[in-house]
Amino acid sequence: MKVLVTGANGQLGRAMVSALHRRGIPYTGTDIDTLDLTDEGAVMRFVQADTPDVIVHCAAYTAVDKAESEPELCMRSNAWSSLFLARAALAVGASLVLISTDYVFDGEGSTPWEVLDERRPLNVYGLSKLQAEEAVRSLMTRCYVVRTSWLYDADGHNFLRTMLKLGKSSRDVRVVCDQIGSPTYAPDLAAFLCSLIRTDRYGFYHATNEGFCSWAEFAQAIFDDAGIHCVVSPIPSVAYPTPARRPLNSRLSKNCLDERGFDRLPPWRDALRRCLMELRLRREIL
């Protein structure tokens, strides 16, 4: 098996490349500097030259608020790139993993979303991912659509890094408490993807760390486990307006993993502690 990973310098891409390397699986990693995924000809030429067996599409436009003012760029980066990769995958006989998001749902209610529930995104980013899902599934049967949520790792620009930075300079922070989902540690998701691509169990998946919390609860857990004395003041989303509307209910059901014989990812609090341990080993936190 040979794997092509897009977005190899991003949070999930880095974790995916690392996971493949540890397992001795040959791979090629590419990012914006080596391949423009919005150029269909370039994508086709690259994939035909690389001849992967599996393409794991980790690259994405993820600036959710900025997407509201850059809808065309967001659509090209997320939806069109996925379509181009699907066509290239078909040309070389490869399967494709599309990474999608909880933002394809409207966030109504409190019941965890099942993989085939109706998708009604609230913002441009969610719509771009919905269109990516539809483009890939309209062309391919040998594809996996994996929705995840609240992704973070020890590096990069993410909620965990933001909270650690704020905790050093503030005694208290205000964080929304009515958006509920699952923080997902990129290395845990990458480990699942490595298991998934070894099978022919194609279709839709939800893959996040186990358990649910609010952003405020996640922030407090970060401070508690990092030994930072900072108080979280929970606020409703209406008190923190943003250009893009966020779904309140981002709970994703993992029944699909049980039904198809996959292990669920570890609990989110366990994943957080492992991530913070990595930062301690790097002496980035005490």
C-alpha positions as CSV (number, residue, x, y, z in Angstrom):
1,M,0.0,0.0,0.0
2,K,1.2,3.5,-0.9
3,V,-0.6,6.6,0.5
4,L,-0.7,10.2,-0.7
5,V,-1.4,12.7,2.1
6,T,-2.6,16.2,1.2
7,G,-2.1,19.0,3.8
8,A,0.9,17.2,5.2
9,N,2.0,20.3,7.1
10,G,-1.3,20.8,8.8
11,Q,-2.5,19.4,12.1
12,L,-4.0,16.2,10.8
13,G,-1.6,15.9,7.9
14,R,1.4,15.9,10.3
15,A,-0.2,13.3,12.5
16,M,-1.1,11.2,9.5
17,V,2.4,11.2,8.1
18,S,3.8,10.4,11.5
19,A,1.3,7.5,11.9
20,L,2.1,6.0,8.5
21,H,5.9,6.3,9.2
22,R,5.6,4.5,12.5
23,R,3.7,1.7,10.8
24,G,6.1,1.4,7.9
25,I,3.5,2.3,5.3
26,P,5.0,4.1,2.3
27,Y,3.6,7.6,1.7
28,T,4.0,10.9,-0.1
29,G,3.1,14.1,1.7
30,T,2.2,17.2,-0.1
31,D,1.1,20.7,0.8
32,I,0.4,24.1,-0.8
33,D,4.1,24.6,-1.6
34,T,4.3,21.4,-3.6
35,L,0.8,21.1,-5.1
36,D,-2.1,23.5,-5.8
37,L,-5.2,21.5,-5.1
38,T,-7.4,24.1,-6.9
39,D,-5.6,23.4,-10.2
40,E,-7.2,20.3,-11.7
41,G,-4.5,19.7,-14.2
42,A,-1.8,19.9,-11.6
43,V,-3.7,17.5,-9.3
44,M,-4.2,14.9,-12.1
45,R,-0.5,15.1,-13.2
46,F,0.7,14.8,-9.6
47,V,-1.5,11.8,-8.7
48,Q,-0.7,10.0,-12.0
49,A,3.0,10.4,-11.3
50,D,2.8,9.3,-7.7
51,T,0.3,6.4,-8.3
52,P,-1.0,6.0,-4.8
53,D,-3.3,3.3,-3.6
54,V,-5.0,5.6,-1.2
55,I,-5.3,9.4,-1.0
56,V,-6.0,10.8,2.4
57,H,-7.3,14.4,1.9
58,C,-6.3,16.3,5.0
59,A,-5.8,19.7,3.3
60,A,-8.6,22.2,3.9
61,Y,-9.6,25.8,4.2
62,T,-10.5,26.0,7.9
63,A,-10.7,29.7,8.7
64,V,-14.4,29.5,9.5
65,D,-15.1,33.2,10.1
66,K,-13.0,34.4,7.3
67,A,-14.8,32.0,4.9
68,E,-17.9,34.2,5.3
69,S,-16.1,37.0,3.4
70,E,-14.1,34.6,1.1
71,P,-16.7,32.1,0.0
72,E,-15.3,31.5,-3.4
73,L,-11.8,30.7,-2.1
74,C,-13.3,28.4,0.6
75,M,-15.4,26.6,-2.0
76,R,-12.4,26.1,-4.3
77,S,-10.1,25.0,-1.5
78,N,-12.6,22.5,0.0
79,A,-15.2,21.4,-2.5
80,W,-13.3,21.8,-5.8
81,S,-10.1,20.3,-4.5
82,S,-12.0,17.2,-3.3
83,L,-13.7,16.8,-6.7
84,F,-10.3,17.1,-8.5
85,L,-8.8,14.5,-6.2
86,A,-11.7,12.2,-6.7
87,R,-11.3,12.3,-10.5
88,A,-7.5,11.7,-10.1
89,A,-8.1,8.8,-7.7
90,L,-10.4,7.2,-10.3
91,A,-7.8,7.7,-13.0
92,V,-5.2,5.6,-11.1
93,G,-7.6,3.2,-9.3
94,A,-7.0,4.7,-5.8
95,S,-9.4,5.0,-2.9
96,L,-10.0,8.3,-1.2
97,V,-10.4,9.5,2.3
98,L,-12.3,12.8,2.6
99,I,-12.0,14.5,6.0
100,S,-15.3,16.4,6.8
101,T,-16.8,18.1,9.8
102,D,-19.6,18.4,12.3
103,Y,-20.4,21.7,10.7
104,V,-22.4,20.0,7.9
105,F,-25.2,19.7,10.5
106,D,-27.3,22.6,11.8
107,G,-26.7,21.9,15.5
108,E,-30.4,21.6,16.4
109,G,-31.4,19.4,19.4
110,S,-29.2,17.5,21.7
111,T,-29.1,14.0,20.2
112,P,-25.8,12.9,18.6
113,W,-25.9,13.1,14.8
114,E,-25.9,9.8,12.9
115,V,-23.9,9.6,9.7
116,L,-26.9,9.7,7.4
117,D,-28.9,12.4,9.2
118,E,-29.9,15.4,7.1
119,R,-27.1,17.9,6.6
120,R,-28.0,21.6,6.8
121,P,-24.8,23.7,7.4
122,L,-25.1,27.1,9.0
123,N,-22.0,28.7,7.5
124,V,-19.9,28.8,4.3
125,Y,-17.3,26.5,5.7
126,G,-19.9,23.8,6.5
127,L,-21.4,24.3,3.0
128,S,-18.1,23.8,1.4
129,K,-17.6,20.5,3.2
130,L,-21.1,19.4,2.3
131,Q,-20.4,20.1,-1.3
132,A,-17.1,18.2,-1.0
133,E,-19.0,15.2,0.4
134,E,-21.5,15.2,-2.4
135,A,-18.9,15.7,-5.1
136,V,-16.8,12.7,-3.9
137,R,-19.7,10.4,-3.3
138,S,-21.3,11.2,-6.6
139,L,-18.1,10.0,-8.4
140,M,-16.7,7.2,-6.2
141,T,-17.8,4.1,-4.4
142,R,-14.3,3.4,-3.0
143,C,-14.2,6.4,-0.7
144,Y,-14.4,7.0,3.0
145,V,-16.0,10.3,4.3
146,V,-14.8,10.8,7.8
147,R,-16.4,13.6,9.9
148,T,-14.6,14.9,12.9
149,S,-14.8,17.9,15.3
150,W,-12.8,20.3,17.4
151,L,-9.4,19.1,16.1
152,Y,-6.2,20.0,17.9
153,D,-2.6,18.8,18.5
154,A,0.4,20.0,20.4
155,D,1.4,22.4,17.5
156,G,-0.4,24.7,15.1
157,H,-3.1,27.2,15.6
158,N,-5.9,25.6,17.7
159,F,-8.1,26.1,20.7
160,L,-5.7,24.3,23.1
161,R,-2.8,26.5,22.1
162,T,-4.9,29.6,22.4
163,M,-6.1,28.7,25.9
164,L,-2.5,27.9,27.0
165,K,-1.4,31.3,25.8
166,L,-4.3,33.1,27.4
167,G,-3.8,31.2,30.7
168,K,-0.3,32.7,31.0
169,S,-1.5,36.3,30.8
170,S,-5.0,36.3,32.2
171,R,-6.6,35.3,35.5
172,D,-10.0,34.5,33.9
173,V,-11.3,34.0,30.4
174,R,-14.8,34.0,28.9
175,V,-15.7,30.9,26.8
176,V,-18.9,29.8,25.3
177,C,-20.8,27.1,27.1
178,D,-23.7,26.2,24.9
179,Q,-21.8,24.6,22.0
180,I,-21.3,20.9,22.8
181,G,-19.0,18.5,20.9
182,S,-16.0,16.4,21.2
183,P,-12.4,17.7,21.3
184,T,-10.4,15.4,18.9
185,Y,-6.6,14.8,19.2
186,A,-5.1,14.6,15.7
187,P,-2.8,11.6,16.5
188,D,-5.8,9.6,17.7
189,L,-7.8,10.4,14.5
190,A,-4.7,9.5,12.4
191,A,-4.4,6.1,14.1
192,F,-8.1,5.4,13.2
193,L,-7.5,6.5,9.6
194,C,-4.6,4.1,9.4
195,S,-6.9,1.2,10.4
196,L,-9.6,2.4,8.1
197,I,-7.6,2.5,4.9
198,R,-6.5,-1.1,5.4
199,T,-10.1,-2.2,4.8
200,D,-12.7,-1.9,2.1
201,R,-15.4,-0.7,4.5
202,Y,-16.2,2.4,2.5
203,G,-18.8,4.9,3.5
204,F,-19.5,7.6,6.0
205,Y,-17.9,7.7,9.5
206,H,-17.9,9.9,12.5
207,A,-14.6,9.8,14.4
208,T,-13.9,11.9,17.4
209,N,-12.5,11.2,20.9
210,E,-15.1,9.8,23.2
211,G,-17.3,11.9,25.3
212,F,-18.9,15.4,25.0
213,C,-18.2,18.7,26.6
214,S,-18.7,22.4,26.0
215,W,-15.9,24.7,24.9
216,A,-15.9,26.2,28.4
217,E,-15.5,22.7,29.9
218,F,-12.7,22.0,27.5
219,A,-11.0,25.2,28.4
220,Q,-11.3,24.5,32.2
221,A,-9.9,21.0,31.6
222,I,-6.9,22.4,29.8
223,F,-6.2,24.8,32.6
224,D,-6.7,22.1,35.3
225,D,-4.5,19.5,33.6
226,A,-1.8,22.0,32.7
227,G,-1.7,23.4,36.2
228,I,-2.7,26.9,35.1
229,H,-4.6,29.0,37.6
230,C,-7.1,30.6,35.4
231,V,-10.9,30.7,35.9
232,V,-13.3,30.0,33.0
233,S,-16.4,32.2,32.9
234,P,-19.0,30.4,30.8
235,I,-21.0,32.6,28.4
236,P,-23.7,31.8,25.8
237,S,-22.9,32.0,22.1
238,V,-25.0,35.2,21.7
239,A,-22.6,37.0,24.1
240,Y,-19.7,36.2,21.7
241,P,-20.9,37.0,18.2
242,T,-18.8,35.8,15.2
243,P,-19.2,36.3,11.5
244,A,-20.0,32.6,11.0
245,R,-22.8,30.9,13.0
246,R,-21.7,27.8,14.9
247,P,-23.9,24.7,15.5
248,L,-24.8,24.4,19.2
249,N,-25.1,20.6,19.0
250,S,-21.9,19.1,17.5
251,R,-22.3,15.7,19.1
252,L,-21.4,13.0,16.6
253,S,-22.7,9.5,17.1
254,K,-20.1,6.7,16.8
255,N,-22.6,3.9,16.2
256,C,-21.1,3.6,12.7
257,L,-17.7,2.5,14.3
258,D,-19.4,-0.2,16.4
259,E,-21.5,-1.5,13.5
260,R,-18.4,-1.8,11.2
261,G,-16.1,-3.4,13.7
262,F,-13.8,-0.4,14.5
263,D,-12.6,0.6,18.0
264,R,-13.8,3.9,19.2
265,L,-11.2,6.6,19.8
266,P,-10.0,7.1,23.5
267,P,-11.9,9.5,25.8
268,W,-11.2,13.2,25.1
269,R,-9.8,13.9,28.6
270,D,-7.3,11.1,28.2
271,A,-6.2,12.5,24.9
272,L,-5.8,15.9,26.4
273,R,-3.5,14.6,29.1
274,R,-1.4,12.8,26.5
275,C,-1.1,16.0,24.4
276,L,-0.1,18.1,27.5
277,M,2.4,15.4,28.4
278,E,4.1,15.9,25.0
279,L,4.2,19.7,25.7
280,R,5.8,19.0,29.1
281,L,8.4,16.8,27.5
282,R,9.2,19.6,25.2
283,R,9.3,22.0,28.2
284,E,6.6,24.2,26.7
285,I,4.6,23.9,29.9
286,L,5.7,22.9,33.4
